[in-house]
Amino acid sequence: MNYKRFSVLLCGCLLVQVAASSQSRDEAEELRLIAASQAGASSLYFNPGDTTVPLISTGDYNNSNECTVRGGLPHFFRKAAAGKPLTIGFIGGSITQGNQCYRRQTARYIQSMFPDAVMKGINAGVSGTGTDLGACRLYDQLMQYHPDLVFVEFAVNGAYASGMEGIIRQIRKKSPQTDICLIYTVNIGHTEAYAAGQVPEHIKELEQLAVHYALPSIHLGMEPTLLEREGKLLWKSATDVPGKIVYSRDGLHPVMAGGNIYAAAIARGMQKIRNANAVEPSPLPAPLLADNWEDAGMYDPLQIAAFSRGFKKTATDQLPLKQFRGWFPYVMTAERPGASFTFHFTGTMFGIFDIGGPEMGQLEAVVDGKPMKLVSRAPKGTRFLGEAVAADSSGSYTINRFNNFCNNRYRGQYEMIILPAGKHTVTLRLSAEKADKRAILGSTQLEDITRHPEKYDRTVVYIGKILLRGKPGR
């Protein structure tokens, strides 16, 4: 898709959308479980040697297609063999952010491979987000801490190849000595391809990038697919079942047993890569995708924007914002309609990484002196989109920061607007127009808004970061 043909609004804040009018009880429960995994930031650092985490083994599963070595991880294993301190980074969505889904078990296993090495882990997982936001936040949340190895997990979060290439190219440009391994998680709908001996279509696009950049990659869904076919594993179950491995409660996020299976695949991959003949990476090749996100970045609001008197700087050291402190040292907060902030940049896209909640309001965008009007679109690989159209066309002038995941809870979310390439001046203004929050919540989520309407009858925004594809400044 050629994004340069029009302006687009990208809302990557939701992992799943379920029509309220057609929700069954099972669907509502699944929505609740997924929502529960999408909230605040996790601790940045974690200990790979944490003995409270299960030490998994490689097991006896064997499939030569599970891991492809390609160029391997030469810098990481060389440094590990030399006994030097190591930092292992993990970037992805909720499956990476979660404490039982694979990350901690994987880090524990790698520590066991080199028991005398001093290691630390970095958790750069952000629930419900894909490689688009990942490419924006890569430096801020991961690369500034100088990882020696980065595992990249986004396959179930849109598997957006342009964003993935942006992540790869940024890592290679900023730190050529940092090794990269792509890992492919799955959801309940992907097992049919693996069962047929094939690779899910969306993962094929990521594999093209792995080939282009000679990166090792590991399929985490092959063993659980086999176990399911053999009747040994239940992909989704609300309760434990005697004699069965329960992979998840919601069909997506592994419980500890499912996470152990995922980590075992990575353990097998690490041993295979270690035993292979690794090669030094070639010079960075030309991009495979013309619209990759290597120019994406994330900025503190006061670093690049001027705020009107209606905004105030608010530290994230008190509830309910304290849970987001790992992402946002502070947020710029406004509640009075008309409050605005303005910034300049040269590029193709801007956006915000903010906090959603019951009191959220709506924003209006003025770009290069003209109000923007938006119509929803949904190109492949992204979440919810809107195309900028002429003022006399149908559409909305407002960017709503409230959604059905904001029911009596706070959560991280983001929004982006795609523009024609060039220099732009952007003003985002808090709108006086209020969204119909009862309609957004639907019939299954009306209890809290009915009991506490005052919480919802407000127009607040919490701006944590400004996102750009391009460079800030005039």
N, C-alpha and C positions, 0 to 999 in steps of 0.2 A: 504494500500500500504506500502511495506517495503522500506523506503527510504535508508536504510543502504546498499542496494545492489549496489548502484551506486551514482555518483556525479551528482547533478542537479543544474541548474541555475534557480532561481525564480525571475521573474519580476512582482511585485505586483503594478506597477505604474498605470495601466489602469483599469477602472471599466468596460468599454465596448470596444469591438473591432468591427469596421464595415468596411467591405471590400470597399475600395475606388472605385473600378470599378463597384460596384453594388449599390452605394448610391443613393437613391432617394432624392428629396428635403426634404421630411419629415425626413428621416434618418439623413441627414446632419444637419438639424435644431436641432434634438434631440441630436446629437453629440455635437453641439455648446452649447446647454443648459447644458448638463452634464459637458462639459469642463469648462464652466463658474463657476461651483460650486467647481472646483478642482484647487485651486491656492495656496495662502499662508496660513500661520498660523493665527488662530483667537486669540483674547485675552484669556489668560489663565483663569483669574478670571472673574466671572460675578455675578450680584446681584440678588438673588432669589426674593427679594422684589421689583423689578423694576415695578413701577405702570404703565409704558408705555406698558407693556406686558399684553395681555388679561388674565383676571382671569377666567379660564374655570370652568365649573361645571361637575359633574359626569354624567349628562344627565339621560335619562331613559332607555338606552340600558341595557339588562340583559341577560347574558349568563354565566352559571356557569363554563364553560370551558375556559373563557377568561383569568382568573387568577387562578393559582394553588399556594396555600400558602406554602405548605411543612413546612420547619423550620421557615419561616417568617423572620422578620427583628428585632430580639429581642434587639440587642444592640442599634440600631438607635432609636427605639421608647422609650426605657427606658431612653436614654440620653435626648431625646426631652421632655419627661414628666418631667424630672428633671430641665428643663430650661437651659441646658448647651448649649454652642455654638456648631453649627453643620456645617460640610462641606459635600456637596453632589457632587460626581464626576460622570461625564458622559464620557464614552469611546466608540468610534464607528467610523463610516465612515462619509461621507458627510451629512447624515441625522442627525447625532449628531452635527457635526460642524456647520451646518446651523442655523441661528438665528430664523427661523420661523417654523422649521420642527417638534419640540416637546419639545426640551430641556428647553427653557426658560419658556414656558407655564407650563411644569411639575414642575420646580423649584418654580415658582410663586404659584402654587397650594399647594405645600408642605409647603411653607412659610405661606400660609393662614391657614393651619392646626395648626400651632404653631406660632401665630402672634407675640408673645413676644420673641421668640427664635432668637438669632443672627445667621444668616446663610450666608454662601458663597458658590458659585457654582464653579466648575472647568470644563472647556470645554476641554476634551482630544479627540475631534473628529479630524480625519485626513481624508480628502476626498479621495475616490478611493482606500482605503486600507482595509485590513481584519485583522483577528485575528492573523495572522502570524506577521505582523509588530506590531500589538497591544501588543502581548506578549513581543516583544523586547522593546518597548517604555513605558511599563506600569509604571515602577518605575520613570523614568526620567520625564514623563509628568503627572503623577497622584499620585502614592503612596507616593512619598517624601513629599507631602502636607497633608498627614494623613487624608484622607476622612473617614467619618463615614458610608457612604452609597455609593455604586458604582452601577450605572445602566450600563449594558453592552449591546451594540447594534451592531451586525455585521451580521444579518441574510441575508441581501441582498448583502453583500460583500463576497460571497463565503461560508459563514456559516461553516468555516473550523473548525471542531470539535477539532482537535489536538491543534490548536492555542487557542481555547476557553478554553480547559482544562488547558493549560499553564497559561492563565490569572487567572483562578479561583484558581489554586494551588499557584501561586505567591502571590495573595492577602491573602489567608489563612495563608501562611507561614510567610509573612512579617507583617501582622496585623490581628490576629484572631478576634479582636474586630470590624473589618470593615465588615459590612453586604453587601451582593451582591444580585442584582435582575437582571435576564436576561429578556430583552425585545426583541420581535420579530417583526421587521418591514417587509414590503412586497413590492413587485413590481407588476406591472400589470399582470404578469403571475402567481401569486400565489393565485388569488382570486377563481379560480375554485375549489381548494382543500377545502378552507373554505366554499364555497357555498355548497359543498357536505357533509359538516359536518365533514371534515377530516382536518388533519394538513399537510402542505406541507412537502415533504419528507426530505428536507434539515434541516428543523426545528426539525424533529423527532430526529435527531442525537444530537442536542443541548439539547433537552428535556431529553435525556438519561443522560446527564451530570447534568442537574438540579435535576433529581431524585437521582443520585449517591451522590451528595453533599448537598441534601436537601435544594435547593435554590428555592425561589419563582420565578415564570416566568409569563409574561404577553404577550398575543397575541394582537398586535395593529391592525391587519388587519381584525378582525371579524366584527366590526361595519361598516367600510366602504364597506366591501363586501355586507352586508345586504342592506345598503343604495343604492348601485349600482343596486342590483337586484330589488329594489323597484322603481327604476327610479328617485331617489332623488339626486344621486351623479354621476358625470362624473369623471372617473379616470384620464383622460388626456384631457386637452383642452387648446388651445393657448390663449383663451379669456374667460372672465366671461360670463356665460349664465344665464339669468334671471330665477329664480325659481329652479336653480340647485346648488348644492354644487360642486365646482370644486376642486378636490383633488390636482392635480398637473398640471404642464405645460409639463412635460416630461415622465409621467408614473412612476416616481420613487421618486422625491424629493417633499415633500408636500409644497404647499403654505400655508399661515397662516391658512386658513380654514381647510386644510388637517391636519396640525400640531395640530390644536385644537382638532380634532377627536382623533388623536394619544394620546395627553396628557390626554384627558378624559378617555381613557382606563387605563392609568397609575393611574389617580386619583381614579377610581373605584377600581383598584388593591390595591392601598395604603390603602384605607378605609377597604377593605376586609382583608388585612393582619393585619392591626391595630386591628381589632375586633376579630381576631383569637387568639388561644392560641399558642403563639410562644414558641419555645423550644430552649434551648442552643445547639449550634452546637456540634456534636460528634467530637471526635478526627479526624484529617485529614485522610481519608481512603486511601488505595492504589490507584494509578492511574487507571482510567478506560481504557485509551488508552496508549499503550506502547510508542508511539512516540509523547507524548504531549510536549508542548513547555515551561515547567516550568523552563528550563535552559536557556531561551532566555534573552538577555540583549542588551542595547544600550550604546555606549561609545563616549565621546568626542574624536575626532581624535588624538589630541596631547597627550591624556591620555595613549594610548596604541600603537601608531604607530610612526615610524621614517620616516620623509619625506626628499626627496632629495631636492637639491637647486632649482629645477624647480617649487616647490610648495611654496606658500606664504599664511600666515594667513590673512584673509580678514574679517573685521567686517561687520556684516549684519545691518548696521545703515544707509545705503544709498540705494536709488533705483538702480536697480530693486530688490535688495536682501532684502530690509527693510521689505517686507511683510512676510518674513520667520524668523524674529527675534524671534518670540515665540517658534520656534523649534530649531533654530541654533544661538547661541550667536556669532558664527563665522563660516566660512567655509574655508577649505583648497582649494585653487584655483591653477590651472595650465593650461597653454595653449601650452607650447612647448612639442612636442612629445618626449618621453623618460623620462619625469618626473615621479617619482614613489614614492610609500610609502610601507613600510613593517611592518608587525606585526606578533606576535606569539600567538597561542591559543591552548587549548586542548578542543576538542569537535567535532561536526558533521556539523557545518554550519557557514558561515561568509557572510557578505554582507555590503552594503552601503545604507544610507539614504541621498539622495542628491537633487540637484535642476536641473530640466530640463529647456531648453530654446533653442532658435534658434541656438546658437553657440556651442551646445554640441558636444563633440567628442566621441571617443570610448576608452575603456580600454582593456588591455590584462592582464590575470591572470597567474601568475606563482606560483604553489603550491608545496612546498617541492622540489624546484629546477626544476620542470617540467612544461612547458607550458600546459595550459588546453585548450581543444577543446570542443565545446559545440554544441549539437543538440537539437532543440526545442522539448519539450514535454508539455503535459497539463493534469496532473492528476487531479482528482476531488478535488474541494475545494480550488484550488489555481489559480493563474493568468496565467502567461506565463512561461514556464519552458524549460530548456535545459539540456540534459544529457551529462556528460563528457565522451568522447570517446578517443580511441587511435589516435595518431597523423596522422596515415595514413588513418583514416576514414573520411567520409564527415562531414562537420560541419564548425563552425567558431571559430577562436581564439579571436574574439573581442566581447566585451560587449558594445552594442550600447546604449548611454545615450540620444539619440534623438529618438522621436516617434511622431506620428501624433497629439499629444496633445501639442507639443512644437512649434506650428505655431504662431510666433509673440507673444509669451507669456511665462511666467515662472511658474513652478509648482513643487510641491514636488513629489518625486518618490523614489522607492527603488528597490533594487536588492539583491538576495541572492544566494549563491552557496552551495550546499549540498555535503559533503565529507564523506569518511569512518571515523568512530570514531577513535580518536587518537590525537597525537600532530602534529601540522602543522605550517609551516612557509609560509606566504602568501605575495606575492608582486603584487600590481596592478600598471600597467604602462600605461601612456597615449600613445595611438597608433598613428602612423603617417597615418594609413589608414583612409580614410574619408567615411562615409556612403553616400549612394545615397538618399539624403534628399528629392529631388523632387519626387522620386518614393514612399518614405514613406508617404509624404503628399497626394499623389494622385491628381487626376484631379480637385477636388473641393477646394483645399487649396493652390493654386499656386500663388495667387496674390502677397503676401508679399515677397516670396522668389524670384519672378521675378523682383519686383521693387527694392528690397534691397538684392541682392545676397551676398554682403559683410558680412552681419550679420550672414549668415548661413555657409559661407566658412571659418570656424574656427574649432579648436579642443580644446574646453574648458571643464573642469569639476569643479564642486563645491561640495566638499565632506563635508557634514554636520555632519554625525555621522557614526560610524562603528558598525555594527550589528553582534552579535555572538549568537550561541547556544553552550554554553560551558563557559570556563573561559579564560580570557586573560593571557598572559605570557607564558614563556617556560615550 
